[in-house]
Every structure is written in structure tokens, then in C-alpha cells.
Amino acid sequence: MTSGPVSREALDWFRAKAYKISFDYHDVWQAEHASVFTVAKAMRLDILEGIRAQVDKALAEGQSFAEFRGELQPLLERMGWWGRQELFDPVEGVIQEVQLGSPRRLSTIYTINLRTAHAAGQWQRIQRTKATHPYLLYELGASREHRLDHLRWAGCLLPVDHPWWQTHFPPNGWACKCHVRAVSELEAERLRAQGVVSETAPDEGTEEYLNPRTGEVVRIPKGIEPGWAYNPGAAGPMQPLPLSRRQKADRRHPGLARITVRRMGEVLSDWLRSPRGVFPLAWLADSAPAVGGLKSQVVVLGATSGRADLSPDNWARVQPALHEGVLLENRKGRVTLVRPLPGGGAVVIKARTLAGALYMTSLRRLSAAAAARDADVQRLVERGAG
């Protein structure tokens, strides 16, 4: 597969995405893909960043898949993200043998990001030109075999703003090559006269689908594969936060900037109201104090673990404490980190290791007076004095 550079609209759409670490493709559902960049089982942020950078280059420069794979595969092999390996599943709480990088997975990453970016960019152009081209025509792609439902949709001519396009704007599944074409009023009249179009929105009904990761039952239109019933351009991405917030995030930890500038407060608040599984809270950088036995550098918050004083407001203190704190305790699965603050205060993080993952159990921000009385902080002072 060879493609020229994508449009500016498509590239801007892709670059506005946040990062999200996920174990399974069900963890990021449907329209959320318009807002976040994720690769299932890429559980280290540096790996996710490496993949994203190569996808960005492929989109901007029009790389073929061979060029994309030729540059990305050696990088992933050096980073250890290749072949079958054991990996901790934070939702199920177990270690599984899974497929990481492979030629087939790279093909999927390349194709899906290319087609969704094209779709998002095209939707923006469609919105700009709908005064002169008020219709969209569903057309089949170059696949050797077409899905039966997609065959029935071919030739469907509907207004640009018809709600059918919110769920059926292609791609409508893995490897779907269908596309739409903007049509003027004059061409629409000609197509009607030829009798080659239908102006009734297809309605085959919906069917229930159980998301195996969340337990949620959703209804999806028949003919669309689970997770694909959305319009990439209409769905997002979310607007970035003001630059000052972004700059503050960069100073805390450059690798986590895009996660931080996402509406993390809202996301964390929602999870805390109804905790389930685990919440990817922060990133244990290479320069952070070493905690042995971990299979993932993602620090998580568990639904059944303690969450003392962890609110969306003080969530931002977690990453600096992990990055700059002093490891005070690391035995029998218990971890304590202390980050002294200017003026004599301190941040104290308690965590525990379980099945190769680091679960944060509490966070305390202490004033200078409270730090002077705190046993953990005093142990750190005594260690320094010794």
C-alpha cells in the first residue's frame, strides 16, 4: 500500500490526539479513538510515543507500508516490544502471554491510522463545501470481496448532515476500504435520472454487543463491526487545553504531557465515582527510584486499593513525586516514596506491588509542621543525617 501525504486537516486531527495506554482494543471504545492515540498492549509510554512518531511521519510524508515497517520494526525490536511475551493485564489482574509487535500488527497500525485520518480530514472538507456539494454518495473500495451489508449501502445518496453518516461514515470495520464522495445538486439530479442511487437511509436494525472488558452491553448497527460505529471527523478530537497548562505539564514530565493536558480531572472524577478495574495514574520513568519486579512502568490505581486524599486536584502531584521522590521503603511488596518540598513540606506516596504492577494506595501532602511530625519524613531525614 502506498499513499501520498495526507491533507493538512487529517494531519492536524491526528496530532491533536492525546495518549492513552491500553491492554486490549476494547479498552478504548469507538469514538474515543478520535481523541486518543493508543496501541493495544503498548504499556510503556516511550513505546507508544515511538509508534506515534512513526505514524506521524508516514502520514506527513506519504510513506508506503514497506517504508513504515522498515523504520519502525527495528526500533520496536530494540525497545523489546516484539514477538510473543508475557504481559500484565491491569483489568483482569493476571499475566498473559500476548503478541506484541509483528508484521501483521504493524500493518494494522499503519492502515487504521491512515484511513481514519483520511476520513477525519475529508469530513472537515465536506463540511466546508456542503453549500455547493450538499450530498454524500457511499461507494465501495478496492477490496476483492465486499461485506454484504456494504454492498447494499453502495449507491446510497444522502444529505451531508443526515444522521446516518454519524454511524456509517467509512471505514466501517477492520480492513474496510469503503469511502464516500461529495456530490453537487447537478450531479445528484443526473444520478437520480440514471436510477443508480437510493435516497433512503439503509436500516438493518441494531444488535447487542457485550464489551468483554467493561461488561457494558451496547447496541451497534448491523453491518458495522464492533467499535466502528462512529464518524472520526465528527467525533473529535477534544480541544487542547491552553498553552500555559501544557507548558506546566511539560515541566512536570515531558513524556506525560499529552496525558496531562487531556481532561484528566474529569476522567479521574468519573472513575473515582464508580471505580472498576484499574486506572492508569502515572508513569514510572527510567530516572525514578528503582522498584524491582515490575512488568509495567504504568502506576495504577485499583478499584479495591486505598485512595486516601487522591482527588483530581492533587493528582498532578503524583508524577513529580514518583519522578523525584526518594525511595524510603521497598520490601514485601510495600513501597514508600517521599518527595521533600521547598519550605520543609513533603509529599508521601504509599504503593504496593502485585503481579508485576505498582498500585498506588495513598498520597499525603504535608505542610512543614506536619512533615516535622511525620514518621516517614523523619526516617528520610535520619537517613540523610546518617
N, C-alpha and C positions, 0 to 999 in steps of 0.2 A: 504494500500500500504506500503510495506517495501522495503527498498533499503540499500545496503551496502554503505560504504563511496565512494564518487565519486573519480575519478582519480585526481592526482596532477595537471594535465593540466586543468581539469574542475574547480578545486578549485581556482587555480591561476587566471583563466579567470573571475570567479565571483568576486574575491577580488579586481581585478583591476578596477572595475566599479566605476564611480562617483555617486553622489546622484543627483536626480532631483525630485523636488516636482511637482506633477501634480494633477489636479482635476478629469480628465477623461482619460480613457485609450487611447483615440485618441490624447491626448496632447503629448504623446511620441510615435513616429511613426516608426514602422518596425525596420530597422537595428539600430536605436538609442538605442534600448533595449540592444544591445550588449555592449554599452558603459556606460549606466547609470542604476542604481537601482532605481525603482520607484514603488509606490503602489498608485493607484488612490484614491484620497480623503484623503491620509495621508498628511495633510497640515502643520504638525508640524514636524520639523526635528528630535526631540527626539523620536517621534513615528516611523518615518521612520528608524532611527538608531536601535531602539528596534526590529523592524521586521527583518531588515537585519541581525542583530546579531544572531537571532534565525534561520534564513535560513542558515547562515554560519555554525552554529552548526549542523543543520540537514544534510548538505552536507558533512561536515568533519567527523561526527560520524556515518552517515548512519541511522539517526533516522527514525522511522516509522511516518506516519502522526499522529497517536494517540499520540505519544511522543511529536511531534512538537506542536500539538494543546494543549496538556496538559500543556506545559510550556509557550506558547505564549498567549493563551487566558486570563489567569489571569492577565498577565502583561498589556495587552491592556485594560482590564476592569478597572484596577487601574488607567490607564492613561486617561480614559474617551473616548477611541476610540472603542466603541462597540454599536451595535444596530443602530436604525434609529435616526438621529439627523439633525438639521438644520446646513447648512454649506455654507459659501460664495463661489460662483463660480467666480474667478477673470476674466475669459474670458467673461462670459455673464454679469458680474456685478450685479448678483442677489443672493439672499439667497434661497437655495433649501433644501428640506427635502431629505436626501440621506441615503443609507445604508453604515455604516462604518464596523466595524468588525462583522463577523458572521462565523459560522462553514463552510458555503459554500465558503466564501471569503478566509478563511484560507486554505481550500483545493485547491483553485485555485492558491494562492500564493505559496504553497508548490509544487504542481505538475508542474507549469510552470517553476519555477526556477530550479527544479531538472532536468527536461527534456532538457531545453535549455543549462544548464551547461554540462550535459552528451553529448549533441550534439556538443558543442564547444570543449570539451576535445577530443571527438572522431575524430573531423576534424583535430586536430593537429596531432594525431597519424596516421591518414590516410595520411597526407602529408609526414610524416617521413618514411612511409613504402610503398609508391606508386611505388618504384622501383621493389619490389617483389610482390605487390598486386596492379596492375595498374587499377583495375576496382571497381566500386561500384554497388551493387545489391539492388534495392528498395524492401523492404519486409513489409508485413502488421504486425501490432501489435496484441495485445490480446483483442482488442475491440470486444464486442458482435455483433455490427453492424458496417460495414465499409462504408465510403463515397464512392459513385460510382466512382468518379474520382480516388480515391486512389486504388480502386480495379483494375482499368485499368492500374495504374502505377506499380502494383506489378509485379515483374519479369523483370523490366527494368534494363538492364545491360549496363552501360556507363563508359567511362574512367573517372578516378578521376577528371581530370581537365576540364571535359565537362561543358560548361556554364549552362547547365540545373540544375546542383547542386547548383548554386548560388541562385536560387529561390525556388527549390523544395527539398532541403535537409531538412528532417523532424526534428522537428514537423511542420506540415503544417496547423495548426489550433488549436483552443481550444480543449483540450482532445484528440488530435491526438496522437496515440501510434505507428505510423509507424516508421520504422528505416531502416538503410542501413547496409550492410555488405561488408567489403573489400574482394575482390576476386582475386586470383592469376591467371596467364595466364593458368596454367594447369587446374584449376577448371573451368575457363571460357570455355575452349575447351570442357570439359565434359558437361557443361550445354548447350552449343550450340548443341552438338550431341544429347542430350535428347530433344531438341526442347522446352525447358521450359522458355527461356528468349527471350526478344526483345531488339535489339540494335539500335532502332530508338527512339530518344527522343520524348516523347509524346508532342503534341502541340494542345491543345484545343482552342488556341487563348486567348485573354485577354478581360476584361470587365472594364468599367469605374466604379470608386468608388469615391463618394464625401465624403471627410473628414468633418464631421459636425462641427468640432471645428475650422478648419483653412479655410474652404471654398475651399480648393485645390482639384482639380479633378485629380486622378491618375489612371493609368491602372494596373490592377493586373491579374496574370494568373488565368484562370478559374480552379476551384478545390481547390484553396488556399484561406483560409479565410482572409479578410482584415487585414493587419498588420503583416502577417506571411510570406510574400514572400521574405525571406532573409535567409542566412546561418549564424547562430550565430557565428561559429568559424571563418569564413572568413570575417565577418563584423567588428570584433573588439575584445576587447575593445581598446580605444585610449591609447597610451603610456602615462605613468605618467610623470609629469614634474620632473626636477632634485630635489634632496632631499633638497637642500637649499631653494627652493621655497616652498616646502611642510612644512619645519620647520617654515618658516616665517608665513605661513598660520595657522599652529597650534598655534603660539603665539598670533595671532590676535583673533582667536576664534576656539577652538578645534572642536566644533560641525560643523563648516562650512569648515573644512579643505578640505574635498573631493570635495565640490562645488568649493572652491577657486582654487585648483590645476587643475581643469578642464580648458580647453582653454576658460576661461570666457571672456577674451578680445575679441576674435574672435566672440563669441556668442553675446556679447553685441553690438559689432560693427554692426553685421548683423541686429540686431533688431532695432538699432537706425537709420539705413538707411531706414528701411521700418517698422515703428512701427505699431503693431496691437495687440489689446487686452491689456494684461499686461505682464510685465517681472518680474519674482521673483528675487528681487535685493539683499535682505539681510534678516537677521533673528533677531527678537526682543527677545533677551534672557531673561530668568526669572530675571536676575540681572540687566537688563536695566531699565531705568526710566519707571514708570508705566504710560501707556496711556490707559485710560478706554474705555470700549465699543467695544473692538476688538474681533472678532470671529476667527482671524487667527494671528499667530505670524510672518507670512511672510510679509516683507515690499516689496511693489511692485512699479513698475514704469509704469504709464499708458500712453497709446498712445496719449491721449489728455491733459495730465498734463504737467506742465513745466519741463524742463530737463536742467536747467541752469548749464553749466560747468560740466556736467556729461559725462566724456569720459572713455574709458576702462582703461586709466592710473590712473585716480583718483577714479575709482570705489572702489579700495581697501580701501579708507578712510571712506567709508560709514559704514562698520561693526564696526570698533573701535569707531566711533562717536556715533552710536546707543548704543553700549555696555557700553561706559564710559562717555558719554556726560551728561550734566546737563539739565533737562527738564525746559526750561525757560517759555514756553507758552503752554497751553493745554486748549483751550476754543473755543467754537463754531466751532469745527471741525478743528481748526488750531493748529499745533504743531510746536514748535521750540526747537531744541536741540543745545547746544553749548559744544564743547569739547576743553578746553584750551590745547595748545601745549607748550612744553618746549621752552623757549626763548621769550614767550609773544605772539606767534601766536595763531590761533584758527581755528577750523572747525565748520561751522554753517550749520545745516540741517533744511530745512523747509519741512513740510509734512502736509497732511490733511487726516482726517478720512472720509470714505464714505462707507456706507453699511457694517460696521464691518471690513473694511480693511484699512490699513495705506498706503497711496500713497505718495511717496516722490516727492516733486515738485522742490527742488533746493538744491544745495550743493555749499558752498563757502569755499575755503581755504584762510585764511587771514594771511598776514605777521604780524609781531609785530606792525609795523607802522599802517597798515590798521586796525588791531584789536583795536588799541588805539582810532581810529576814528569811529569804527562801533557801531551803536546804540545797537544792540543785545548783543554784548560782554560787553559794558558798563553797560547794565542793569544787567548782571551777576555779574560784579564787584561790582556794588552798592548793589546788594542783599547780596553778601558776606560781604561787609563792614557793612551792617546793622545788 
